[in-house]
Structures are given as C-alpha cells and as structure tokens.
C-alpha cells in the first residue's frame, strides 16, 4: 500500500547539543511515487528504516545488534 505505520524511537538533539533516543512513537511512512523498493511487511515484523524508507525485515537478534551499535554511535558522538 501507499503507507505503513511503525513504532520507532526517534533520534533527538538536546539543548546542550548531545544526542539521545526519544521515547517510542508511532510514525506513518508514506511511499513516494518514484520509490522502487518493495518489502512485504506484516503486522509484528521488525524492519530497519533509513531516512523514512523501510529497508528490510530483520530478526530480533539483528534488532538487538542495531540497537547496541546505535547507542555506541550516540555515545561516541556525545563524547566530543
């Protein structure tokens, strides 16, 4: 379809310039007319998203890996 709803934790910038993940929100991703991606998403699937584009369905283990490395990247960005 033209859109999907996802639960995500957005990246936020604090007043002091540090980054953090925000609380879980529901977000609607809209398919653009010139998009050529296609993934068959079902309710309950875990997907990766890049710049509001659904990329692929991932496993719970891949989700944990992505969360861990996202937090490491945030920590590194905040250390400077």
C-alpha positions in Angstrom: 0.0 0.0 0.0 0.9 3.7 0.0 1.8 3.8 3.7 2.7 1.8 6.8 2.6 2.6 10.5 5.7 1.8 12.5 6.8 2.2 16.1 10.2 3.9 16.4 12.5 5.7 18.8 13.5 9.0 17.1 17.0 10.5 17.4 16.7 13.8 19.3 19.2 16.6 20.0 19.2 18.0 23.5 19.6 21.8 24.2 23.2 21.2 25.1 23.9 19.6 21.6 24.0 16.0 22.8 22.1 13.2 21.1 19.7 10.7 22.6 17.0 8.3 21.5 13.5 9.6 22.3 10.6 7.5 23.6 8.7 5.2 21.4 6.4 6.9 18.9 4.1 5.7 16.1 5.0 7.1 12.8 3.4 6.8 9.3 5.8 6.2 6.5 4.5 7.2 3.0 5.6 5.6 -0.2 6.7 8.2 -2.7 5.7 7.7 -6.4 9.3 7.4 -7.6 10.3 4.8 -4.9 11.3 1.5 -6.3 11.7 -0.5 -3.1 9.3 -3.2 -2.2 9.2 -5.2 1.1 6.3 -7.4 2.1 5.7 -6.2 5.7 3.2 -7.9 8.0 1.9 -6.7 11.4 4.5 -7.6 14.0 7.5 -7.6 11.6 10.6 -5.8 12.7 12.0 -3.6 10.0 15.0 -1.3 9.5 14.3 2.2 8.3 16.7 4.7 6.7 15.6 8.3 6.1 11.9 7.2 6.4 12.3 4.4 3.9 11.6 0.8 5.1 14.7 -1.2 4.1 14.3 -4.8 5.2 12.7 -7.1 7.6 15.2 -8.0 10.4 15.3 -10.7 13.1 15.1 -9.9 16.9 18.9 -10.6 17.1 19.6 -8.1 14.3 17.4 -5.6 16.1 19.5 -6.0 19.3 22.7 -5.6 17.3 21.3 -2.5 15.6 20.2 -1.0 19.0 23.5 -1.7 20.6 25.6 -0.2 17.8 23.2 2.8 17.5 23.8 3.5 21.3 27.5 3.1 20.8 27.4 5.7 18.0 25.4 8.1 20.1 27.8 7.7 23.0 30.8 8.4 20.6 29.1 11.5 19.1 28.3 12.8 22.6 31.9 12.3 23.8 33.3 15.2 21.8 
